[in-house]
Amino acid sequence: MSENTKTIAQNKKARHDYFVEESFEAGIELCGTEVKSIRQGRVNLKDSWCSVDKGELFVNGMHISPFEQGNIFNRDPMRVRKLLMHKKEINRLYGIVKQTGYSLIPLSLYFKGSRVKMQVGLCKGKKLYDKREDMAKRAAKRDMERAIKEQSR
Protein backbone atom coordinates (compact mmCIF):
# COMPACT_ATOMS: atom_id res chain seq x y z
CA MET A 1 0.00 0.00 0.00
CA SER A 2 1.20 3.49 -0.75
CA GLU A 3 1.55 6.46 1.60
CA ASN A 4 -1.94 7.89 0.96
CA THR A 5 -3.69 4.84 2.47
CA LYS A 6 -5.11 4.59 5.99
CA THR A 7 -6.03 1.16 7.37
CA ILE A 8 -9.47 0.98 8.97
CA ALA A 9 -9.81 -2.69 9.94
CA GLN A 10 -7.87 -5.91 9.49
CA ASN A 11 -8.98 -9.52 9.57
CA LYS A 12 -6.23 -11.06 11.70
CA LYS A 13 -8.15 -14.32 12.02
CA ALA A 14 -7.88 -14.82 8.24
CA ARG A 15 -4.08 -15.08 8.31
CA HIS A 16 -4.35 -17.52 11.22
CA ASP A 17 -6.92 -19.78 9.54
CA TYR A 18 -5.79 -19.58 5.89
CA PHE A 19 -2.72 -19.56 3.65
CA VAL A 20 -3.03 -16.36 1.57
CA GLU A 21 -1.98 -17.32 -1.97
CA GLU A 22 -2.71 -13.98 -3.65
CA SER A 23 -4.39 -10.69 -2.73
CA PHE A 24 -6.48 -8.26 -4.77
CA GLU A 25 -7.79 -4.73 -4.28
CA ALA A 26 -11.51 -4.15 -4.69
CA GLY A 27 -13.74 -1.13 -4.31
CA ILE A 28 -16.84 -1.50 -2.16
CA GLU A 29 -20.35 -0.16 -2.75
CA LEU A 30 -21.52 1.71 0.39
CA CYS A 31 -24.18 4.23 1.36
CA GLY A 32 -23.39 7.56 3.08
CA THR A 33 -24.08 6.60 6.69
CA GLU A 34 -21.95 3.45 6.29
CA VAL A 35 -18.97 5.56 5.18
CA LYS A 36 -19.43 7.85 8.19
CA SER A 37 -19.51 4.83 10.50
CA ILE A 38 -16.38 3.41 8.82
CA ARG A 39 -14.58 6.72 9.37
CA GLN A 40 -15.25 6.21 13.09
CA GLY A 41 -13.68 2.73 12.78
CA ARG A 42 -16.89 0.86 13.61
CA VAL A 43 -16.44 -2.11 11.27
CA ASN A 44 -15.74 -5.80 11.88
CA LEU A 45 -14.34 -8.22 9.27
CA LYS A 46 -13.88 -11.20 11.61
CA ASP A 47 -16.32 -13.75 10.15
CA SER A 48 -16.72 -12.30 6.68
CA TRP A 49 -16.25 -14.02 3.33
CA CYS A 50 -16.71 -13.21 -0.36
CA SER A 51 -18.89 -14.94 -2.91
CA VAL A 52 -19.36 -14.71 -6.66
CA ASP A 53 -22.97 -14.61 -7.85
CA LYS A 54 -24.00 -14.08 -11.49
CA GLY A 55 -20.61 -12.61 -12.39
CA GLU A 56 -20.58 -10.14 -9.48
CA LEU A 57 -18.49 -10.23 -6.31
CA PHE A 58 -20.15 -9.76 -2.90
CA VAL A 59 -18.90 -9.59 0.69
CA ASN A 60 -21.01 -11.43 3.28
CA GLY A 61 -20.85 -11.27 7.06
CA MET A 62 -19.09 -7.88 7.29
CA HIS A 63 -20.56 -5.84 10.16
CA ILE A 64 -20.71 -2.04 9.90
CA SER A 65 -22.35 -0.54 13.01
CA PRO A 66 -25.19 1.91 12.35
CA PHE A 67 -24.17 5.58 12.39
CA GLU A 68 -25.15 7.14 15.74
CA GLN A 69 -26.39 10.44 14.30
CA GLY A 70 -28.02 8.59 11.43
CA ASN A 71 -31.76 8.37 11.04
CA ILE A 72 -33.91 6.65 8.45
CA PHE A 73 -30.86 6.41 6.15
CA ASN A 74 -29.13 3.78 8.32
CA ARG A 75 -28.93 0.39 6.63
CA ASP A 76 -28.83 -3.15 7.99
CA PRO A 77 -25.36 -3.62 9.57
CA MET A 78 -24.96 -7.17 8.19
CA ARG A 79 -26.26 -6.58 4.66
CA VAL A 80 -24.50 -8.12 1.67
CA ARG A 81 -22.34 -5.49 -0.05
CA LYS A 82 -21.15 -5.49 -3.65
CA LEU A 83 -17.41 -5.40 -4.36
CA LEU A 84 -16.16 -3.60 -7.45
CA MET A 85 -13.57 -5.37 -9.61
CA HIS A 86 -12.97 -5.87 -13.31
CA LYS A 87 -15.10 -8.59 -14.92
CA LYS A 88 -12.00 -10.53 -16.07
CA GLU A 89 -10.59 -10.60 -12.53
CA ILE A 90 -13.92 -11.78 -11.07
CA ASN A 91 -14.24 -14.55 -13.67
CA ARG A 92 -10.65 -15.68 -13.02
CA LEU A 93 -11.26 -15.75 -9.26
CA TYR A 94 -14.54 -17.62 -9.74
CA GLY A 95 -12.72 -20.30 -11.75
CA ILE A 96 -10.08 -20.72 -9.03
CA VAL A 97 -12.62 -20.71 -6.16
CA LYS A 98 -14.57 -23.51 -7.88
CA GLN A 99 -11.49 -25.69 -7.26
CA THR A 100 -11.54 -27.51 -3.96
CA GLY A 101 -10.08 -25.81 -0.91
CA TYR A 102 -9.94 -22.22 -2.17
CA SER A 103 -12.00 -19.33 -0.83
CA LEU A 104 -12.11 -15.54 -1.04
CA ILE A 105 -11.59 -13.85 2.33
CA PRO A 106 -11.52 -10.08 3.09
CA LEU A 107 -8.10 -9.29 4.63
CA SER A 108 -8.38 -5.57 5.33
CA LEU A 109 -10.44 -2.45 4.77
CA TYR A 110 -8.70 0.87 4.12
CA PHE A 111 -9.03 4.36 2.71
CA LYS A 112 -7.13 5.05 -0.51
CA GLY A 113 -7.44 8.78 -0.86
CA SER A 114 -11.11 9.41 -0.14
CA ARG A 115 -12.31 6.00 -1.36
CA VAL A 116 -12.88 2.88 0.75
CA LYS A 117 -11.07 -0.18 -0.62
CA MET A 118 -10.97 -3.80 0.49
CA GLN A 119 -8.06 -6.20 0.18
CA VAL A 120 -9.43 -9.61 -0.77
CA GLY A 121 -7.25 -12.68 -0.41
CA LEU A 122 -7.39 -15.88 -2.42
CA CYS A 123 -6.92 -18.34 0.44
CA LYS A 124 -6.49 -22.04 1.07
CA GLY A 125 -7.60 -23.40 4.45
CA LYS A 126 -5.03 -24.43 7.07
CA LYS A 127 -5.24 -27.70 8.93
CA LEU A 128 -4.75 -27.78 12.71
CA TYR A 129 -1.16 -29.05 12.39
CA ASP A 130 -0.34 -26.11 10.04
CA LYS A 131 -1.58 -23.65 12.66
CA ARG A 132 0.51 -25.36 15.37
CA GLU A 133 3.57 -25.28 13.10
CA ASP A 134 3.12 -21.53 12.49
CA MET A 135 2.79 -20.86 16.23
CA ALA A 136 5.95 -22.92 16.92
CA LYS A 137 7.91 -20.99 14.27
CA ARG A 138 6.79 -17.65 15.74
CA ALA A 139 7.75 -18.76 19.26
CA ALA A 140 11.19 -19.96 18.08
CA LYS A 141 11.81 -16.68 16.23
CA ARG A 142 10.80 -14.68 19.31
CA ASP A 143 13.13 -16.80 21.53
CA MET A 144 16.05 -16.28 19.12
CA GLU A 145 15.48 -12.52 19.09
CA ARG A 146 15.41 -12.48 22.90
CA ALA A 147 18.65 -14.49 23.09
CA ILE A 148 20.39 -12.13 20.65
CA LYS A 149 19.14 -9.13 22.63
CA GLU A 150 20.44 -10.67 25.91
CA GLN A 151 23.86 -11.39 24.36
CA SER A 152 24.25 -7.84 23.07
CA ARG A 153 23.90 -6.40 26.62
C-alpha positions as CSV (number, residue, x, y, z in Angstrom):
1,M,0.0,0.0,0.0
2,S,1.2,3.5,-0.8
3,E,1.6,6.5,1.6
4,N,-1.9,7.9,1.0
5,T,-3.7,4.8,2.5
6,K,-5.1,4.6,6.0
7,T,-6.0,1.2,7.4
8,I,-9.5,1.0,9.0
9,A,-9.8,-2.7,9.9
10,Q,-7.9,-5.9,9.5
11,N,-9.0,-9.5,9.6
12,K,-6.2,-11.1,11.7
13,K,-8.1,-14.3,12.0
14,A,-7.9,-14.8,8.2
15,R,-4.1,-15.1,8.3
16,H,-4.4,-17.5,11.2
17,D,-6.9,-19.8,9.5
18,Y,-5.8,-19.6,5.9
19,F,-2.7,-19.6,3.6
20,V,-3.0,-16.4,1.6
21,E,-2.0,-17.3,-2.0
22,E,-2.7,-14.0,-3.6
23,S,-4.4,-10.7,-2.7
24,F,-6.5,-8.3,-4.8
25,E,-7.8,-4.7,-4.3
26,A,-11.5,-4.1,-4.7
27,G,-13.7,-1.1,-4.3
28,I,-16.8,-1.5,-2.2
29,E,-20.4,-0.2,-2.8
30,L,-21.5,1.7,0.4
31,C,-24.2,4.2,1.4
32,G,-23.4,7.6,3.1
33,T,-24.1,6.6,6.7
34,E,-21.9,3.5,6.3
35,V,-19.0,5.6,5.2
36,K,-19.4,7.8,8.2
37,S,-19.5,4.8,10.5
38,I,-16.4,3.4,8.8
39,R,-14.6,6.7,9.4
40,Q,-15.3,6.2,13.1
41,G,-13.7,2.7,12.8
42,R,-16.9,0.9,13.6
43,V,-16.4,-2.1,11.3
44,N,-15.7,-5.8,11.9
45,L,-14.3,-8.2,9.3
46,K,-13.9,-11.2,11.6
47,D,-16.3,-13.8,10.2
48,S,-16.7,-12.3,6.7
49,W,-16.2,-14.0,3.3
50,C,-16.7,-13.2,-0.4
51,S,-18.9,-14.9,-2.9
52,V,-19.4,-14.7,-6.7
53,D,-23.0,-14.6,-7.8
54,K,-24.0,-14.1,-11.5
55,G,-20.6,-12.6,-12.4
56,E,-20.6,-10.1,-9.5
57,L,-18.5,-10.2,-6.3
58,F,-20.2,-9.8,-2.9
59,V,-18.9,-9.6,0.7
60,N,-21.0,-11.4,3.3
61,G,-20.8,-11.3,7.1
62,M,-19.1,-7.9,7.3
63,H,-20.6,-5.8,10.2
64,I,-20.7,-2.0,9.9
65,S,-22.3,-0.5,13.0
66,P,-25.2,1.9,12.3
67,F,-24.2,5.6,12.4
68,E,-25.1,7.1,15.7
69,Q,-26.4,10.4,14.3
70,G,-28.0,8.6,11.4
71,N,-31.8,8.4,11.0
72,I,-33.9,6.6,8.4
73,F,-30.9,6.4,6.1
74,N,-29.1,3.8,8.3
75,R,-28.9,0.4,6.6
76,D,-28.8,-3.2,8.0
77,P,-25.4,-3.6,9.6
78,M,-25.0,-7.2,8.2
79,R,-26.3,-6.6,4.7
80,V,-24.5,-8.1,1.7
81,R,-22.3,-5.5,-0.1
82,K,-21.1,-5.5,-3.7
83,L,-17.4,-5.4,-4.4
84,L,-16.2,-3.6,-7.4
85,M,-13.6,-5.4,-9.6
86,H,-13.0,-5.9,-13.3
87,K,-15.1,-8.6,-14.9
88,K,-12.0,-10.5,-16.1
89,E,-10.6,-10.6,-12.5
90,I,-13.9,-11.8,-11.1
91,N,-14.2,-14.5,-13.7
92,R,-10.6,-15.7,-13.0
93,L,-11.3,-15.8,-9.3
94,Y,-14.5,-17.6,-9.7
95,G,-12.7,-20.3,-11.7
96,I,-10.1,-20.7,-9.0
97,V,-12.6,-20.7,-6.2
98,K,-14.6,-23.5,-7.9
99,Q,-11.5,-25.7,-7.3
100,T,-11.5,-27.5,-4.0
101,G,-10.1,-25.8,-0.9
102,Y,-9.9,-22.2,-2.2
103,S,-12.0,-19.3,-0.8
104,L,-12.1,-15.5,-1.0
105,I,-11.6,-13.8,2.3
106,P,-11.5,-10.1,3.1
107,L,-8.1,-9.3,4.6
108,S,-8.4,-5.6,5.3
109,L,-10.4,-2.4,4.8
110,Y,-8.7,0.9,4.1
111,F,-9.0,4.4,2.7
112,K,-7.1,5.1,-0.5
113,G,-7.4,8.8,-0.9
114,S,-11.1,9.4,-0.1
115,R,-12.3,6.0,-1.4
116,V,-12.9,2.9,0.8
117,K,-11.1,-0.2,-0.6
118,M,-11.0,-3.8,0.5
119,Q,-8.1,-6.2,0.2
120,V,-9.4,-9.6,-0.8
121,G,-7.3,-12.7,-0.4
122,L,-7.4,-15.9,-2.4
123,C,-6.9,-18.3,0.4
124,K,-6.5,-22.0,1.1
125,G,-7.6,-23.4,4.5
126,K,-5.0,-24.4,7.1
127,K,-5.2,-27.7,8.9
128,L,-4.7,-27.8,12.7
129,Y,-1.2,-29.0,12.4
130,D,-0.3,-26.1,10.0
131,K,-1.6,-23.6,12.7
132,R,0.5,-25.4,15.4
133,E,3.6,-25.3,13.1
134,D,3.1,-21.5,12.5
135,M,2.8,-20.9,16.2
136,A,6.0,-22.9,16.9
137,K,7.9,-21.0,14.3
138,R,6.8,-17.6,15.7
139,A,7.7,-18.8,19.3
140,A,11.2,-20.0,18.1
141,K,11.8,-16.7,16.2
142,R,10.8,-14.7,19.3
143,D,13.1,-16.8,21.5
144,M,16.1,-16.3,19.1
145,E,15.5,-12.5,19.1
146,R,15.4,-12.5,22.9
147,A,18.7,-14.5,23.1
148,I,20.4,-12.1,20.6
149,K,19.1,-9.1,22.6
150,E,20.4,-10.7,25.9
151,Q,23.9,-11.4,24.4
152,S,24.3,-7.8,23.1
153,R,23.9,-6.4,26.6
